[in-house]
Amino acid sequence: MTARSVRSTPAGEWFLPADGGSGSLLRVADGVAAGDVRRIRDLGLAGLLPIGNVVAADGQVWLRTPQPPTPTLDDLLDAPLTGADAVAVLTVVVRTVAELHGQGLVHGHLDGEAVFFDPDGTPLVVMIDAGRGDPAQDLDSIADIAATLAHVWCSGDAPTAALLRRCAAVARSAGPEAALEALLPAPRACGPAAVATPPASGDHPSDVAAIS
């Protein structure tokens, strides 16, 4: 039995479990230690991708998550979503970054491939490495995501687009806590309730049974 590869992101390569179970497996990108992945898991932050078992085998690190491997924010940029959805997504991203920075951690690779959505439409930030880089990198990423959402999901909603752009500016100038404050007057939504069908791809030998 084989685990089917369905996508690659900067975090690593994603597979559907060979046992037919729910969720997905991630073969973590090279250079990330199993201990670093466990430290992220043990933070227990609600906005991060939930991580279950973590196993190092044959020089590779694998994790299992209840989260399906799709969709990402990039997958949904062409979806017919709204300004309220954009605010909901950005709120989760900004709050999660604020919590990470509060613990002295930096995501460092935050973009549209690092934001997944669970089957209920709740955004989840994928983070696998306990980074300690420059916090300004995350603030630039927040600003970029805010600008993208203002452009693609706020067509015809000038007030919300302006709010997102203001959040982008505040993130760069004053940090994630201030950016979160800038979003508070906006109406909230739970997030875009959209789930994509995983694309078919190649197979990988099922040496991941240990993390089933």
GUVO-190787 format. One record per residue: residue number from 0; residue in one letter; x, y, z of N, C-alpha, C in turn. Coordinates in nm, 3 decimals, always signed. Atoms other than C-alpha are relative to their C-alpha. Example, Ala and Ser with C-alpha at 12.3 -4.5 7.8 and 13.67 -1.06 7.14 Angstrom:
2
{0 "A" {+0.089 -0.119 +0.000} {+1.230 -0.450 +0.780} {+0.090 +0.120 +0.000}}
{1 "S" {-0.082 -0.119 -0.006} {+1.367 -0.106 +0.714} {-0.077 +0.109 +0.073}}
//
This chain:
212
{0 "M" {+0.085 -0.119 +0.000} {+0.000 +0.000 +0.000} {+0.089 +0.124 +0.000}}
{1 "T" {-0.083 -0.119 +0.013} {+0.132 +0.346 -0.086} {-0.075 +0.124 +0.044}}
{2 "A" {+0.056 -0.131 -0.031} {+0.079 +0.697 +0.036} {+0.009 +0.085 -0.126}}
{3 "R" {+0.005 -0.073 +0.127} {-0.027 +0.920 -0.255} {+0.039 +0.146 +0.019}}
{4 "S" {-0.042 -0.139 -0.005} {+0.157 +1.247 -0.305} {-0.103 +0.088 -0.070}}
{5 "V" {+0.102 -0.086 +0.060} {-0.088 +1.530 -0.369} {+0.045 +0.143 -0.023}}
{6 "R" {-0.048 -0.135 +0.025} {+0.109 +1.854 -0.347} {+0.131 +0.023 +0.073}}
{7 "S" {-0.121 -0.045 -0.067} {+0.436 +2.022 -0.256} {-0.014 +0.147 +0.034}}
{8 "T" {-0.005 -0.140 -0.044} {+0.472 +2.346 -0.060} {+0.137 +0.021 +0.064}}
{9 "P" {-0.128 -0.020 -0.068} {+0.772 +2.511 +0.107} {+0.016 -0.080 +0.129}}
{10 "A" {-0.008 +0.080 -0.122} {+0.684 +2.312 +0.421} {+0.044 -0.143 -0.027}}
{11 "G" {-0.037 +0.136 +0.035} {+0.744 +1.984 +0.237} {-0.099 -0.059 -0.099}}
{12 "E" {+0.088 +0.071 +0.094} {+0.554 +1.721 +0.038} {-0.115 -0.064 +0.077}}
{13 "W" {+0.121 +0.045 -0.066} {+0.196 +1.632 +0.131} {-0.052 -0.128 -0.065}}
{14 "F" {+0.049 +0.130 +0.046} {+0.048 +1.282 +0.105} {-0.135 -0.030 +0.066}}
{15 "L" {+0.118 +0.059 -0.062} {-0.286 +1.115 +0.161} {+0.043 -0.128 +0.070}}
{16 "P" {-0.045 +0.119 -0.075} {-0.249 +0.840 +0.426} {-0.027 -0.129 -0.074}}
{17 "A" {+0.015 +0.128 +0.068} {-0.194 +0.493 +0.287} {-0.107 -0.085 +0.065}}
{18 "D" {+0.101 +0.081 -0.068} {-0.433 +0.351 +0.548} {-0.142 +0.046 -0.030}}
{19 "G" {+0.133 -0.049 +0.034} {-0.722 +0.549 +0.398} {-0.062 +0.088 +0.105}}
{20 "G" {+0.054 -0.081 -0.107} {-0.762 +0.750 +0.715} {-0.013 +0.146 -0.039}}
{21 "S" {+0.023 -0.141 +0.027} {-0.852 +1.115 +0.741} {+0.130 +0.079 +0.017}}
{22 "G" {-0.114 -0.088 -0.015} {-0.613 +1.406 +0.731} {+0.105 -0.022 -0.106}}
{23 "S" {-0.108 +0.012 +0.097} {-0.276 +1.403 +0.562} {+0.132 -0.021 +0.071}}
{24 "L" {-0.137 +0.016 -0.048} {+0.091 +1.325 +0.602} {+0.086 +0.106 -0.067}}
{25 "L" {-0.095 -0.095 +0.057} {+0.368 +1.577 +0.550} {+0.140 -0.055 +0.018}}
{26 "R" {-0.144 +0.027 -0.006} {+0.722 +1.478 +0.461} {+0.067 +0.136 +0.005}}
{27 "V" {-0.045 -0.134 -0.029} {+0.887 +1.780 +0.612} {+0.122 +0.036 -0.085}}
{28 "A" {-0.110 -0.050 +0.080} {+1.129 +1.992 +0.410} {+0.134 -0.032 +0.066}}
{29 "D" {-0.133 +0.033 -0.050} {+1.498 +1.906 +0.445} {+0.050 +0.110 +0.093}}
{30 "G" {-0.063 -0.094 -0.091} {+1.685 +2.069 +0.730} {-0.081 +0.031 +0.125}}
{31 "V" {+0.083 -0.022 -0.118} {+1.398 +2.070 +0.981} {+0.003 -0.125 +0.086}}
{32 "A" {-0.013 +0.113 -0.091} {+1.454 +1.848 +1.283} {-0.134 -0.038 +0.062}}
{33 "A" {+0.124 +0.047 -0.062} {+1.182 +1.636 +1.442} {-0.028 +0.076 +0.130}}
{34 "G" {+0.019 -0.074 -0.124} {+1.241 +1.818 +1.771} {-0.059 +0.138 -0.023}}
{35 "D" {+0.056 -0.131 +0.031} {+1.165 +2.153 +1.607} {-0.149 -0.011 -0.032}}
{36 "V" {+0.141 +0.020 +0.032} {+0.837 +2.019 +1.468} {-0.079 -0.025 +0.128}}
{37 "R" {+0.071 +0.029 -0.126} {+0.740 +1.886 +1.811} {-0.014 +0.126 +0.084}}
{38 "R" {+0.011 -0.125 -0.076} {+0.816 +2.223 +1.970} {-0.112 +0.088 -0.052}}
{39 "I" {+0.112 -0.076 +0.058} {+0.577 +2.392 +1.728} {-0.133 -0.064 +0.041}}
{40 "R" {+0.123 +0.071 -0.040} {+0.313 +2.125 +1.799} {-0.036 +0.032 +0.144}}
{41 "D" {+0.026 -0.014 -0.143} {+0.353 +2.171 +2.173} {-0.032 +0.144 +0.041}}
{42 "L" {+0.043 -0.136 -0.031} {+0.290 +2.547 +2.153} {-0.150 +0.005 +0.026}}
{43 "G" {+0.145 +0.006 -0.019} {-0.079 +2.462 +2.126} {-0.075 +0.124 -0.047}}
{44 "L" {+0.068 -0.120 +0.050} {-0.168 +2.778 +1.931} {-0.115 -0.039 -0.092}}
{45 "A" {+0.120 +0.039 +0.074} {-0.520 +2.759 +1.790} {+0.011 +0.031 -0.148}}
{46 "G" {-0.008 -0.039 +0.141} {-0.425 +2.931 +1.463} {+0.098 -0.079 -0.082}}
{47 "L" {-0.098 +0.080 +0.073} {-0.153 +2.682 +1.370} {-0.059 -0.134 -0.045}}
{48 "L" {+0.036 +0.134 +0.046} {-0.193 +2.362 +1.171} {+0.017 -0.099 +0.115}}
{49 "P" {-0.016 +0.101 -0.106} {-0.265 +2.085 +1.426} {+0.092 -0.113 -0.046}}
{50 "I" {-0.098 +0.104 +0.031} {+0.017 +1.831 +1.436} {-0.019 -0.115 +0.098}}
{51 "G" {+0.011 +0.119 -0.083} {-0.018 +1.477 +1.563} {+0.136 -0.063 +0.022}}
{52 "N" {-0.126 +0.071 -0.018} {+0.257 +1.217 +1.563} {+0.108 +0.057 -0.091}}
{53 "V" {-0.117 -0.044 +0.076} {+0.604 +1.321 +1.445} {+0.105 -0.110 +0.008}}
{54 "V" {-0.093 +0.112 +0.004} {+0.852 +1.054 +1.333} {+0.116 +0.033 -0.092}}
{55 "A" {-0.119 -0.009 +0.085} {+1.208 +1.065 +1.199} {+0.036 -0.141 -0.045}}
{56 "A" {-0.031 +0.131 +0.054} {+1.284 +0.772 +0.969} {+0.079 +0.014 -0.129}}
{57 "D" {-0.082 +0.002 +0.122} {+1.555 +0.711 +0.708} {+0.042 +0.141 -0.041}}
{58 "G" {-0.050 -0.132 +0.031} {+1.682 +1.066 +0.735} {-0.106 +0.102 -0.034}}
{59 "Q" {+0.109 -0.091 +0.031} {+1.339 +1.224 +0.683} {-0.092 +0.012 +0.121}}
{60 "V" {+0.095 -0.024 -0.109} {+1.087 +1.377 +0.922} {-0.140 +0.002 -0.059}}
{61 "W" {+0.139 +0.008 +0.042} {+0.718 +1.297 +0.883} {-0.090 +0.045 +0.114}}
{62 "L" {+0.102 -0.029 -0.100} {+0.414 +1.431 +1.063} {-0.136 -0.037 -0.057}}
{63 "R" {+0.138 +0.022 +0.040} {+0.047 +1.349 +1.058} {-0.087 +0.110 +0.059}}
{64 "T" {+0.091 -0.104 -0.044} {-0.225 +1.609 +1.080} {-0.142 -0.038 -0.039}}
{65 "P" {+0.140 +0.024 +0.040} {-0.607 +1.585 +1.079} {-0.044 +0.090 -0.114}}
{66 "Q" {+0.034 -0.094 +0.104} {-0.602 +1.866 +0.823} {+0.021 -0.061 -0.140}}
{67 "P" {-0.022 +0.041 +0.139} {-0.660 +1.770 +0.456} {+0.107 +0.087 -0.065}}
{68 "P" {-0.108 -0.074 +0.064} {-0.383 +1.882 +0.220} {-0.046 +0.113 -0.092}}
{69 "T" {+0.056 -0.110 +0.078} {-0.612 +2.128 +0.041} {-0.125 +0.049 +0.071}}
{70 "P" {-0.063 -0.099 +0.086} {-0.717 +2.400 +0.002} {+0.091 +0.095 +0.078}}
{71 "T" {-0.079 -0.108 -0.056} {-0.459 +2.669 +0.064} {-0.064 +0.133 -0.039}}
{72 "L" {+0.048 -0.132 +0.038} {-0.519 +3.042 +0.045} {+0.024 +0.025 -0.148}}
{73 "D" {-0.027 -0.018 +0.143} {-0.353 +3.045 -0.297} {-0.104 -0.073 -0.086}}
{74 "D" {+0.099 +0.076 +0.076} {-0.601 +2.778 -0.413} {-0.132 +0.076 -0.013}}
{75 "L" {+0.131 -0.064 -0.007} {-0.894 +3.004 -0.322} {-0.001 +0.145 -0.049}}
{76 "L" {-0.004 -0.141 +0.039} {-0.781 +3.338 -0.461} {-0.099 +0.033 -0.111}}
{77 "D" {+0.098 -0.023 +0.107} {-1.011 +3.296 -0.762} {-0.142 -0.038 +0.041}}
{78 "A" {+0.134 +0.039 -0.046} {-1.306 +3.177 -0.550} {-0.085 +0.125 +0.022}}
{79 "P" {+0.090 -0.116 -0.016} {-1.614 +3.404 -0.522} {-0.023 +0.032 +0.148}}
{80 "L" {+0.009 -0.030 -0.143} {-1.541 +3.511 -0.164} {-0.010 +0.151 +0.021}}
{81 "T" {+0.040 -0.137 -0.028} {-1.610 +3.840 +0.009} {+0.102 +0.072 +0.089}}
{82 "G" {-0.082 -0.077 -0.090} {-1.452 +4.120 +0.205} {-0.004 -0.053 +0.143}}
{83 "A" {+0.010 +0.057 -0.135} {-1.584 +3.964 +0.527} {+0.087 -0.124 +0.013}}
{84 "D" {-0.088 +0.116 -0.002} {-1.403 +3.642 +0.437} {+0.146 +0.043 +0.009}}
{85 "A" {-0.138 -0.049 -0.003} {-1.084 +3.839 +0.373} {+0.039 +0.047 +0.140}}
{86 "V" {-0.028 -0.048 -0.135} {-1.107 +4.005 +0.714} {+0.015 -0.119 +0.096}}
{87 "A" {-0.008 +0.117 -0.087} {-1.171 +3.670 +0.883} {+0.133 -0.073 -0.015}}
{88 "V" {-0.127 +0.069 +0.025} {-0.867 +3.510 +0.719} {+0.116 +0.082 +0.055}}
{89 "L" {-0.112 -0.084 -0.043} {-0.638 +3.804 +0.786} {+0.005 +0.010 +0.152}}
{90 "T" {+0.002 -0.006 -0.146} {-0.750 +3.822 +1.150} {+0.070 -0.120 +0.061}}
{91 "V" {-0.066 +0.120 -0.052} {-0.642 +3.462 +1.211} {+0.150 +0.006 -0.025}}
{92 "V" {-0.143 -0.006 +0.033} {-0.310 +3.515 +1.033} {+0.072 +0.099 +0.092}}
{93 "V" {-0.065 -0.104 -0.081} {-0.231 +3.837 +1.221} {+0.005 -0.043 +0.147}}
{94 "R" {+0.001 +0.043 -0.140} {-0.336 +3.696 +1.560} {+0.104 -0.109 +0.024}}
{95 "T" {-0.097 +0.109 -0.016} {-0.124 +3.384 +1.507} {+0.143 +0.054 -0.002}}
{96 "V" {-0.134 -0.061 +0.003} {+0.181 +3.592 +1.411} {+0.027 +0.075 +0.130}}
{97 "A" {-0.017 -0.072 -0.127} {+0.126 +3.811 +1.719} {+0.034 -0.097 +0.113}}
{98 "E" {-0.027 +0.098 -0.105} {+0.120 +3.501 +1.940} {+0.138 -0.061 -0.015}}
{99 "L" {-0.135 +0.053 +0.024} {+0.434 +3.360 +1.778} {+0.105 +0.100 +0.044}}
{100 "H" {-0.097 -0.102 -0.037} {+0.621 +3.688 +1.817} {+0.004 +0.019 +0.151}}
{101 "G" {+0.004 -0.012 -0.145} {+0.506 +3.703 +2.177} {+0.082 -0.107 +0.070}}
{102 "Q" {-0.082 +0.107 -0.056} {+0.694 +3.377 +2.234} {+0.142 +0.000 -0.057}}
{103 "G" {-0.135 -0.012 +0.054} {+1.005 +3.499 +2.055} {+0.024 -0.080 -0.126}}
{104 "L" {-0.013 +0.081 +0.121} {+0.935 +3.296 +1.739} {-0.042 +0.081 -0.123}}
{105 "V" {+0.030 -0.063 +0.129} {+0.922 +3.404 +1.375} {-0.039 -0.110 -0.097}}
{106 "H" {+0.038 +0.101 +0.099} {+0.736 +3.215 +1.103} {+0.103 -0.005 -0.112}}
{107 "G" {-0.106 -0.010 +0.100} {+0.967 +3.331 +0.825} {-0.036 -0.043 -0.140}}
{108 "H" {+0.038 +0.049 +0.133} {+0.782 +3.166 +0.534} {-0.150 +0.017 -0.022}}
{109 "L" {+0.145 -0.020 +0.002} {+0.433 +3.312 +0.556} {-0.044 +0.052 -0.136}}
{110 "D" {+0.054 -0.041 +0.129} {+0.251 +3.327 +0.223} {-0.128 -0.080 -0.026}}
{111 "G" {+0.126 +0.066 +0.031} {-0.055 +3.190 +0.044} {+0.005 -0.151 +0.002}}
{112 "E" {-0.012 +0.145 -0.011} {+0.082 +2.835 +0.054} {+0.016 -0.044 +0.145}}
{113 "A" {-0.016 +0.033 -0.142} {+0.130 +2.852 +0.431} {-0.129 +0.022 +0.078}}
{114 "V" {+0.130 -0.015 -0.065} {-0.239 +2.920 +0.504} {-0.094 -0.103 -0.060}}
{115 "F" {+0.093 +0.103 +0.041} {-0.466 +2.616 +0.482} {-0.138 +0.033 +0.058}}
{116 "F" {+0.135 -0.013 -0.055} {-0.840 +2.587 +0.547} {-0.051 -0.138 +0.037}}
{117 "D" {+0.056 +0.129 -0.037} {-1.001 +2.309 +0.743} {-0.137 -0.016 -0.066}}
{118 "P" {+0.128 +0.022 +0.071} {-1.329 +2.153 +0.616} {-0.111 +0.096 +0.041}}
{119 "D" {+0.099 -0.099 -0.041} {-1.527 +2.413 +0.815} {+0.032 +0.140 -0.050}}
{120 "G" {-0.039 -0.131 +0.052} {-1.344 +2.698 +0.642} {+0.087 +0.081 +0.093}}
{121 "T" {-0.083 -0.073 -0.095} {-1.128 +2.792 +0.939} {+0.144 +0.006 -0.050}}
{122 "P" {-0.139 -0.010 +0.045} {-0.784 +2.928 +0.839} {+0.096 -0.058 +0.104}}
{123 "L" {-0.104 +0.058 -0.083} {-0.477 +2.749 +0.976} {+0.135 +0.034 -0.061}}
{124 "V" {-0.134 -0.034 +0.047} {-0.119 +2.869 +0.949} {+0.090 -0.122 +0.014}}
{125 "V" {-0.092 +0.114 -0.002} {+0.127 +2.593 +0.855} {+0.137 +0.049 +0.046}}
{126 "M" {-0.133 -0.031 -0.051} {+0.444 +2.618 +1.062} {+0.063 -0.126 +0.055}}
{127 "I" {-0.063 +0.125 -0.040} {+0.692 +2.336 +1.113} {+0.135 +0.020 +0.065}}
{128 "D" {-0.135 -0.024 -0.048} {+1.013 +2.505 +1.225} {-0.004 +0.114 +0.102}}
{129 "A" {-0.002 -0.101 -0.105} {+1.078 +2.702 +1.544} {+0.098 +0.111 -0.038}}
{130 "G" {-0.089 -0.101 +0.054} {+1.224 +2.998 +1.358} {+0.024 +0.116 +0.096}}
{131 "R" {-0.036 -0.116 -0.083} {+1.401 +3.290 +1.525} {+0.066 +0.105 -0.088}}
{132 "G" {-0.056 -0.097 +0.093} {+1.466 +3.519 +1.229} {-0.045 +0.141 +0.029}}
{133 "D" {+0.037 -0.140 -0.014} {+1.375 +3.881 +1.168} {-0.152 +0.013 +0.001}}
{134 "P" {+0.145 -0.015 -0.004} {+1.018 +3.959 +1.281} {-0.055 +0.087 -0.112}}
{135 "A" {+0.047 -0.087 +0.108} {+0.997 +4.224 +1.009} {-0.038 -0.081 -0.124}}
{136 "Q" {+0.035 +0.085 +0.114} {+0.984 +3.942 +0.754} {-0.147 -0.043 +0.008}}
{137 "D" {+0.140 +0.038 -0.017} {+0.652 +3.825 +0.899} {-0.093 +0.120 -0.022}}
{138 "L" {+0.084 -0.119 +0.018} {+0.518 +4.182 +0.902} {-0.014 +0.035 -0.147}}
{139 "D" {+0.009 -0.020 +0.145} {+0.601 +4.222 +0.534} {-0.095 -0.102 -0.062}}
{140 "S" {+0.087 +0.104 +0.053} {+0.423 +3.892 +0.470} {-0.147 +0.030 +0.031}}
{141 "I" {+0.136 -0.040 -0.033} {+0.112 +4.010 +0.655} {-0.048 +0.109 -0.096}}
{142 "A" {+0.037 -0.109 +0.090} {+0.112 +4.326 +0.445} {-0.026 -0.051 -0.141}}
{143 "D" {+0.020 +0.055 +0.134} {+0.147 +4.126 +0.124} {-0.131 -0.078 -0.009}}
{144 "I" {+0.126 +0.076 +0.000} {-0.139 +3.891 +0.217} {-0.119 +0.096 +0.006}}
{145 "A" {+0.109 -0.098 -0.010} {-0.358 +4.187 +0.316} {-0.025 +0.068 -0.133}}
{146 "A" {+0.015 -0.067 +0.129} {-0.291 +4.363 -0.014} {-0.062 -0.093 -0.104}}
{147 "T" {+0.056 +0.098 +0.094} {-0.368 +4.046 -0.211} {-0.149 -0.021 +0.025}}
{148 "L" {+0.141 +0.022 -0.032} {-0.697 +3.986 -0.028} {-0.083 +0.123 -0.033}}
{149 "A" {+0.073 -0.123 +0.036} {-0.798 +4.350 -0.074} {-0.027 +0.005 -0.149}}
{150 "H" {+0.014 -0.006 +0.146} {-0.744 +4.311 -0.446} {-0.096 -0.105 -0.054}}
{151 "V" {+0.075 +0.109 +0.063} {-0.907 +3.973 -0.509} {-0.136 -0.027 +0.063}}
{152 "W" {+0.127 +0.033 -0.065} {-1.188 +3.941 -0.252} {-0.083 +0.123 +0.035}}
{153 "C" {+0.072 -0.121 -0.041} {-1.293 +4.304 -0.203} {-0.043 +0.084 -0.120}}
{154 "S" {+0.049 -0.071 +0.118} {-1.404 +4.395 -0.553} {-0.140 +0.055 +0.031}}
{155 "G" {+0.130 -0.061 -0.030} {-1.692 +4.640 -0.509} {-0.021 +0.029 +0.148}}
{156 "D" {+0.011 -0.025 -0.144} {-1.625 +4.669 -0.134} {+0.118 +0.089 +0.040}}
{157 "A" {-0.110 -0.093 -0.023} {-1.404 +4.977 -0.113} {+0.032 +0.020 +0.147}}
{158 "P" {-0.034 -0.019 -0.142} {-1.437 +5.024 +0.268} {+0.083 -0.115 +0.057}}
{159 "T" {-0.077 +0.113 -0.053} {-1.314 +4.672 +0.344} {+0.138 -0.006 -0.063}}
{160 "A" {-0.131 -0.004 +0.065} {-1.036 +4.698 +0.086} {+0.090 +0.103 +0.067}}
{161 "A" {-0.078 -0.104 -0.068} {-0.925 +5.020 +0.254} {+0.043 -0.045 +0.138}}
{162 "L" {-0.034 +0.052 -0.132} {-0.936 +4.850 +0.594} {+0.118 -0.095 -0.008}}
{163 "L" {-0.109 +0.096 +0.014} {-0.710 +4.570 +0.473} {+0.131 +0.070 -0.034}}
{164 "R" {-0.123 -0.074 +0.035} {-0.464 +4.815 +0.320} {+0.052 +0.078 +0.121}}
{165 "R" {-0.043 -0.068 -0.122} {-0.460 +5.011 +0.645} {+0.067 -0.100 +0.095}}
{166 "C" {-0.060 +0.105 -0.082} {-0.390 +4.688 +0.831} {+0.142 -0.032 -0.050}}
{167 "A" {-0.132 +0.028 +0.057} {-0.098 +4.623 +0.593} {+0.100 +0.107 +0.042}}
{168 "A" {-0.089 -0.109 -0.037} {+0.050 +4.964 +0.664} {+0.033 -0.003 +0.149}}
{169 "V" {-0.021 +0.004 -0.144} {+0.003 +4.931 +1.039} {+0.090 -0.117 +0.038}}
{170 "A" {-0.085 +0.116 -0.031} {+0.162 +4.586 +1.042} {+0.146 +0.035 -0.020}}
{171 "R" {-0.140 -0.034 +0.028} {+0.478 +4.720 +0.883} {+0.054 +0.105 +0.097}}
{172 "S" {-0.049 -0.112 -0.081} {+0.497 +5.029 +1.102} {-0.007 -0.026 +0.150}}
{173 "A" {+0.022 +0.013 -0.144} {+0.372 +4.908 +1.440} {-0.012 -0.143 +0.051}}
{174 "G" {+0.000 +0.138 -0.045} {+0.363 +4.528 +1.449} {-0.136 -0.067 -0.003}}
{175 "P" {+0.124 +0.078 +0.017} {+0.100 +4.252 +1.458} {-0.110 +0.036 +0.098}}
{176 "E" {+0.104 -0.035 -0.097} {-0.080 +4.359 +1.776} {-0.077 +0.124 -0.048}}
{177 "A" {+0.065 -0.120 +0.050} {-0.150 +4.703 +1.630} {-0.080 -0.030 -0.127}}
{178 "A" {+0.072 +0.038 +0.121} {-0.251 +4.545 +1.298} {-0.131 -0.070 +0.036}}
{179 "L" {+0.122 +0.067 -0.045} {-0.500 +4.326 +1.484} {-0.102 +0.102 +0.050}}
{180 "E" {+0.089 -0.107 -0.046} {-0.645 +4.634 +1.652} {-0.065 +0.071 -0.118}}
{181 "A" {+0.053 -0.070 +0.118} {-0.688 +4.792 +1.309} {-0.113 -0.078 -0.065}}
{182 "L" {+0.104 +0.083 +0.060} {-0.907 +4.498 +1.203} {-0.126 -0.011 +0.085}}
{183 "L" {+0.110 +0.027 -0.092} {-1.136 +4.496 +1.506} {-0.132 +0.064 -0.037}}
{184 "P" {+0.132 -0.057 +0.032} {-1.405 +4.736 +1.375} {-0.075 -0.075 -0.110}}
{185 "A" {+0.062 +0.063 +0.116} {-1.473 +4.507 +1.080} {-0.094 -0.112 +0.041}}
{186 "P" {+0.085 +0.116 -0.026} {-1.756 +4.250 +1.066} {+0.079 -0.128 -0.017}}
{187 "R" {-0.073 +0.126 +0.003} {-1.634 +3.896 +1.127} {-0.079 -0.108 -0.072}}
{188 "A" {+0.057 +0.124 +0.055} {-1.698 +3.578 +0.931} {+0.086 -0.114 +0.051}}
{189 "C" {-0.077 +0.113 -0.049} {-1.584 +3.229 +1.024} {+0.117 -0.032 -0.092}}
{190 "G" {-0.102 +0.034 +0.100} {-1.376 +3.202 +0.707} {-0.068 -0.065 -0.117}}
{191 "P" {+0.063 +0.056 +0.120} {-1.438 +3.073 +0.358} {-0.023 -0.149 +0.013}}
{192 "A" {+0.033 +0.142 -0.014} {-1.619 +2.741 +0.378} {+0.013 -0.067 -0.136}}
{193 "A" {-0.026 +0.062 +0.130} {-1.456 +2.585 +0.073} {+0.105 -0.107 +0.016}}
{194 "V" {-0.094 +0.110 -0.006} {-1.280 +2.253 +0.039} {+0.023 -0.052 -0.140}}
{195 "A" {-0.033 +0.045 +0.135} {-1.098 +2.152 -0.277} {+0.028 -0.149 +0.001}}
{196 "T" {-0.035 +0.140 +0.016} {-1.057 +1.798 -0.406} {+0.149 -0.010 -0.026}}
{197 "P" {-0.144 +0.009 +0.021} {-0.689 +1.700 -0.375} {+0.033 -0.046 -0.141}}
{198 "P" {-0.040 +0.043 +0.133} {-0.518 +1.675 -0.716} {+0.075 -0.132 +0.005}}
{199 "A" {-0.072 +0.126 +0.007} {-0.387 +1.337 -0.821} {+0.145 +0.027 -0.034}}
{200 "S" {-0.142 -0.016 +0.031} {-0.012 +1.291 -0.835} {+0.064 -0.137 +0.012}}
{201 "G" {-0.071 +0.124 -0.006} {+0.254 +1.029 -0.786} {-0.018 -0.072 +0.132}}
{202 "D" {+0.006 +0.078 -0.121} {+0.290 +0.760 -0.523} {+0.136 -0.001 +0.067}}
{203 "H" {-0.123 +0.012 -0.076} {+0.548 +0.717 -0.252} {-0.009 -0.127 +0.083}}
{204 "P" {+0.005 +0.121 -0.082} {+0.641 +0.392 -0.078} {-0.047 +0.032 +0.141}}
{205 "S" {+0.062 -0.030 -0.130} {+0.447 +0.368 +0.247} {+0.092 -0.039 +0.115}}
{206 "D" {-0.082 +0.016 -0.119} {+0.728 +0.393 +0.499} {-0.050 +0.090 +0.111}}
{207 "V" {+0.054 -0.094 -0.097} {+0.500 +0.627 +0.692} {-0.100 -0.069 +0.093}}
{208 "A" {+0.096 +0.069 -0.086} {+0.299 +0.358 +0.869} {+0.024 +0.030 +0.146}}
{209 "A" {-0.034 -0.024 -0.140} {+0.481 +0.446 +1.189} {-0.070 +0.121 +0.056}}
{210 "I" {+0.069 -0.118 -0.054} {+0.293 +0.773 +1.212} {-0.149 -0.005 -0.026}}
{211 "S" {+0.143 +0.014 +0.022} {-0.050 +0.638 +1.128} {-0.072 +0.001 +0.133}}
//
